[in-house]
Amino acid sequence: MSPVVIAWPTMSKASVRKIIHVDMDAFYASVEQRDDPTLRGVPVAVGHAAKRGVVAAASYEARRFGVRSAMPSTTALRHCPDLVFVPPRFDVYRAVSHQIRSIFSDYTPLIEPLSLDEAYLDVSQNLREIPTASATAKEIRARILSETGLTASAGISYNKFLAKLASDHRKPNGQFVITPEMGPAFVGQLSVEKFHGVGPVTADKMKALGIHTGRDLRERSLEFLQQHFGRSGAWYYAIARGEDDRPVRPDRQRKSSGSETTFKEDLICPTDIEAGVRAMADDVWAWCEKQQVFGQTVTVKVKFADFQQVTRSRTLEAPVVTREHLNDVSISLIQTLYPLTIGIRLVGVTVSKLRTGAPARQLELGLDGASG
């Protein structure tokens, strides 16, 4: 695809950010296929095929069968009986992520990692004197392929919200630009499910209010959106107009690390729910281990089918320093909600009270400090 030159029709170039969102294509699974040629072209799931296993990542071949991350392994195998499971190698993924981060740093110091496989880059300063932000993204993607053997997709725009939307538009191994003059119209034609930050529950609520597209959202007043969506109303009002003032924040200090997922269907089976909790805990653990930052408080968040939301927390005697320990604590917290009388729409896992560096040994699982 030929680079698209970003135009700045109503604003000076100095006043408009040039943001790139880089997203690796099926990162964990692609690393496994790169390193094992026998896996290329076949449906691959990173995870364990055991009864209580969960899919951490799926190759594009597997996704065509409906296999996705956070899916119980037994469900994934029903979708795709020929699915090949490979155990995760987080040390390898972290090493590759570090390679990619080093490439980014040649173009800008303003890098905001979102996970091992995606990040925002603010290239407004144009340190390498490349003519356009889209040409910069193209060069970054070419270097990633050359130096790691992996493909990446990129979105280029004047804010983070639109850059992330744009990176999905040409996946895999492509890029897309949303200029300031394109922004509102691009958002207007999208269905609300496509908006990052609008999950299935919120999308259903919007549709019940007659809001199906970004254009419908833009036609609602700020007061209307705040009335129906509370504090999120102002955010929806802004993004419907293609507006997002959040800067790219490099090396920001975090007070917690969390991950959550909304299920496509309400779940009531403990095995399926716990598979989702494990997937979220594994995602959190990957960040903690990479950053060498460990949390002492573990919180599990649950949203039920009737939109009621509860949390369960436990503060331990020492930070959690193994993935297995984080999984055990998270599962023990979700189990305090059993037996269920209503399905669960969403689960999330967060660690807080963060400390840099791990203690010399892992203490026994503490049971005090639970809260609702």
PELINWO-V336032 format. One record per residue. N is the residue number from 0. RES is the residue in three letters. OMEGA is omega in whole degrees, 0 to 359 (999 if undefined). BURIAL is 1 if it has 9 or more other ideal C-beta (glycine too) atoms within 8 Angstrom, else 0. Layout:
BEGIN
N/RES/OMEGA/BURIAL ; N/RES/OMEGA/BURIAL
END
This chain:
BEGIN
0/MET/181/0 ; 1/SER/179/0 ; 2/PRO/176/0 ; 3/VAL/181/1 ; 4/VAL/178/0 ; 5/ILE/178/1 ; 6/ALA/181/0 ; 7/TRP/194/1 ; 8/PRO/187/0 ; 9/THR/184/0 ; 10/MET/175/0 ; 11/SER/181/0 ; 12/LYS/183/0 ; 13/ALA/186/0 ; 14/SER/186/0 ; 15/VAL/178/1 ; 16/ARG/171/1 ; 17/LYS/187/1 ; 18/ILE/173/1 ; 19/ILE/171/1 ; 20/HIS/179/1 ; 21/VAL/183/1 ; 22/ASP/179/1 ; 23/MET/184/1 ; 24/ASP/178/1 ; 25/ALA/197/1 ; 26/PHE/184/1 ; 27/TYR/182/1 ; 28/ALA/180/1 ; 29/SER/175/1 ; 30/VAL/180/1 ; 31/GLU/179/1 ; 32/GLN/176/1 ; 33/ARG/186/1 ; 34/ASP/180/0 ; 35/ASP/183/1 ; 36/PRO/180/0 ; 37/THR/180/0 ; 38/LEU/184/1 ; 39/ARG/179/0 ; 40/GLY/179/0 ; 41/VAL/179/1 ; 42/PRO/184/1 ; 43/VAL/172/1 ; 44/ALA/173/1 ; 45/VAL/184/1 ; 46/GLY/183/1 ; 47/HIS/183/0 ; 48/ALA/182/0 ; 49/ALA/184/0 ; 50/LYS/181/0 ; 51/ARG/180/0 ; 52/GLY/181/1 ; 53/VAL/179/1 ; 54/VAL/176/1 ; 55/ALA/179/1 ; 56/ALA/181/1 ; 57/ALA/176/1 ; 58/SER/179/1 ; 59/TYR/176/1 ; 60/GLU/179/1 ; 61/ALA/181/1 ; 62/ARG/179/1 ; 63/ARG/177/0 ; 64/PHE/181/1 ; 65/GLY/177/0 ; 66/VAL/182/1 ; 67/ARG/179/0 ; 68/SER/181/0 ; 69/ALA/178/1 ; 70/MET/174/1 ; 71/PRO/183/1 ; 72/SER/179/1 ; 73/THR/177/1 ; 74/THR/180/1 ; 75/ALA/180/1 ; 76/LEU/174/1 ; 77/ARG/178/0 ; 78/HIS/186/1 ; 79/CYS/182/1 ; 80/PRO/181/0 ; 81/ASP/182/0 ; 82/LEU/179/1 ; 83/VAL/178/1 ; 84/PHE/172/1 ; 85/VAL/181/1 ; 86/PRO/180/0 ; 87/PRO/177/1 ; 88/ARG/187/0 ; 89/PHE/177/0 ; 90/ASP/178/0 ; 91/VAL/181/1 ; 92/TYR/179/1 ; 93/ARG/180/1 ; 94/ALA/178/0 ; 95/VAL/178/1 ; 96/SER/178/1 ; 97/HIS/175/0 ; 98/GLN/183/1 ; 99/ILE/179/1 ; 100/ARG/178/1 ; 101/SER/176/0 ; 102/ILE/179/1 ; 103/PHE/186/1 ; 104/SER/175/1 ; 105/ASP/185/0 ; 106/TYR/181/1 ; 107/THR/171/1 ; 108/PRO/184/0 ; 109/LEU/182/1 ; 110/ILE/178/1 ; 111/GLU/179/1 ; 112/PRO/174/0 ; 113/LEU/179/0 ; 114/SER/179/0 ; 115/LEU/190/1 ; 116/ASP/176/1 ; 117/GLU/181/1 ; 118/ALA/169/1 ; 119/TYR/174/1 ; 120/LEU/172/1 ; 121/ASP/182/1 ; 122/VAL/182/1 ; 123/SER/183/0 ; 124/GLN/176/0 ; 125/ASN/184/1 ; 126/LEU/184/0 ; 127/ARG/176/0 ; 128/GLU/174/0 ; 129/ILE/190/0 ; 130/PRO/185/0 ; 131/THR/175/1 ; 132/ALA/179/1 ; 133/SER/176/1 ; 134/ALA/176/1 ; 135/THR/179/1 ; 136/ALA/180/1 ; 137/LYS/180/1 ; 138/GLU/178/1 ; 139/ILE/180/1 ; 140/ARG/178/1 ; 141/ALA/178/0 ; 142/ARG/177/1 ; 143/ILE/180/1 ; 144/LEU/182/1 ; 145/SER/188/0 ; 146/GLU/181/0 ; 147/THR/184/1 ; 148/GLY/183/0 ; 149/LEU/178/1 ; 150/THR/178/1 ; 151/ALA/172/1 ; 152/SER/183/1 ; 153/ALA/171/1 ; 154/GLY/182/1 ; 155/ILE/179/1 ; 156/SER/184/1 ; 157/TYR/172/1 ; 158/ASN/187/1 ; 159/LYS/182/1 ; 160/PHE/183/1 ; 161/LEU/178/1 ; 162/ALA/179/1 ; 163/LYS/175/1 ; 164/LEU/184/1 ; 165/ALA/183/1 ; 166/SER/177/1 ; 167/ASP/193/1 ; 168/HIS/181/1 ; 169/ARG/180/1 ; 170/LYS/351/1 ; 171/PRO/172/0 ; 172/ASN/178/1 ; 173/GLY/176/1 ; 174/GLN/184/1 ; 175/PHE/182/1 ; 176/VAL/171/1 ; 177/ILE/182/1 ; 178/THR/177/1 ; 179/PRO/180/1 ; 180/GLU/179/0 ; 181/MET/192/0 ; 182/GLY/184/1 ; 183/PRO/180/0 ; 184/ALA/179/0 ; 185/PHE/178/1 ; 186/VAL/184/1 ; 187/GLY/184/1 ; 188/GLN/181/0 ; 189/LEU/170/1 ; 190/SER/186/0 ; 191/VAL/178/1 ; 192/GLU/182/0 ; 193/LYS/183/0 ; 194/PHE/174/1 ; 195/HIS/183/0 ; 196/GLY/175/0 ; 197/VAL/180/1 ; 198/GLY/182/0 ; 199/PRO/181/1 ; 200/VAL/179/1 ; 201/THR/178/1 ; 202/ALA/178/1 ; 203/ASP/179/0 ; 204/LYS/178/1 ; 205/MET/181/1 ; 206/LYS/177/1 ; 207/ALA/178/0 ; 208/LEU/179/0 ; 209/GLY/181/0 ; 210/ILE/183/1 ; 211/HIS/184/0 ; 212/THR/175/1 ; 213/GLY/178/1 ; 214/ARG/176/0 ; 215/ASP/180/1 ; 216/LEU/181/1 ; 217/ARG/181/1 ; 218/GLU/179/0 ; 219/ARG/181/1 ; 220/SER/177/0 ; 221/LEU/181/0 ; 222/GLU/179/0 ; 223/PHE/183/1 ; 224/LEU/177/1 ; 225/GLN/179/1 ; 226/GLN/186/0 ; 227/HIS/185/0 ; 228/PHE/176/1 ; 229/GLY/184/0 ; 230/ARG/179/0 ; 231/SER/183/1 ; 232/GLY/180/1 ; 233/ALA/178/1 ; 234/TRP/179/1 ; 235/TYR/178/1 ; 236/TYR/182/1 ; 237/ALA/185/1 ; 238/ILE/175/1 ; 239/ALA/179/1 ; 240/ARG/180/1 ; 241/GLY/184/1 ; 242/GLU/178/0 ; 243/ASP/184/1 ; 244/ASP/182/0 ; 245/ARG/177/0 ; 246/PRO/170/0 ; 247/VAL/186/1 ; 248/ARG/178/0 ; 249/PRO/174/0 ; 250/ASP/180/0 ; 251/ARG/179/0 ; 252/GLN/183/0 ; 253/ARG/177/0 ; 254/LYS/180/0 ; 255/SER/174/1 ; 256/SER/183/1 ; 257/GLY/176/1 ; 258/SER/179/1 ; 259/GLU/178/1 ; 260/THR/175/1 ; 261/THR/182/1 ; 262/PHE/178/1 ; 263/LYS/177/0 ; 264/GLU/176/0 ; 265/ASP/182/1 ; 266/LEU/175/1 ; 267/ILE/179/0 ; 268/CYS/181/0 ; 269/PRO/181/0 ; 270/THR/180/1 ; 271/ASP/180/1 ; 272/ILE/182/1 ; 273/GLU/175/1 ; 274/ALA/176/1 ; 275/GLY/179/1 ; 276/VAL/179/1 ; 277/ARG/180/1 ; 278/ALA/179/1 ; 279/MET/178/1 ; 280/ALA/178/1 ; 281/ASP/179/1 ; 282/ASP/178/1 ; 283/VAL/182/1 ; 284/TRP/180/1 ; 285/ALA/178/1 ; 286/TRP/182/1 ; 287/CYS/183/1 ; 288/GLU/180/1 ; 289/LYS/183/1 ; 290/GLN/187/0 ; 291/GLN/176/1 ; 292/VAL/188/1 ; 293/PHE/185/1 ; 294/GLY/180/1 ; 295/GLN/179/1 ; 296/THR/177/1 ; 297/VAL/179/1 ; 298/THR/173/1 ; 299/VAL/180/1 ; 300/LYS/180/1 ; 301/VAL/171/1 ; 302/LYS/183/1 ; 303/PHE/182/1 ; 304/ALA/180/0 ; 305/ASP/177/0 ; 306/PHE/175/0 ; 307/GLN/183/0 ; 308/GLN/178/0 ; 309/VAL/173/1 ; 310/THR/173/1 ; 311/ARG/184/1 ; 312/SER/175/1 ; 313/ARG/175/1 ; 314/THR/186/1 ; 315/LEU/179/1 ; 316/GLU/180/0 ; 317/ALA/179/0 ; 318/PRO/177/1 ; 319/VAL/185/1 ; 320/VAL/172/1 ; 321/THR/178/0 ; 322/ARG/182/1 ; 323/GLU/179/0 ; 324/HIS/178/1 ; 325/LEU/177/1 ; 326/ASN/182/1 ; 327/ASP/181/1 ; 328/VAL/182/1 ; 329/SER/180/1 ; 330/ILE/179/1 ; 331/SER/179/1 ; 332/LEU/180/1 ; 333/ILE/182/1 ; 334/GLN/177/1 ; 335/THR/180/0 ; 336/LEU/181/0 ; 337/TYR/356/0 ; 338/PRO/181/0 ; 339/LEU/174/1 ; 340/THR/181/0 ; 341/ILE/182/1 ; 342/GLY/179/1 ; 343/ILE/179/1 ; 344/ARG/189/1 ; 345/LEU/170/1 ; 346/VAL/177/1 ; 347/GLY/177/1 ; 348/VAL/179/1 ; 349/THR/169/1 ; 350/VAL/180/1 ; 351/SER/191/1 ; 352/LYS/188/1 ; 353/LEU/175/1 ; 354/ARG/177/1 ; 355/THR/180/0 ; 356/GLY/184/0 ; 357/ALA/173/0 ; 358/PRO/186/1 ; 359/ALA/181/0 ; 360/ARG/180/0 ; 361/GLN/179/0 ; 362/LEU/178/0 ; 363/GLU/179/0 ; 364/LEU/178/0 ; 365/GLY/182/1 ; 366/LEU/180/0 ; 367/ASP/176/0 ; 368/GLY/179/1 ; 369/ALA/180/1 ; 370/SER/180/0 ; 371/GLY/999/0
END
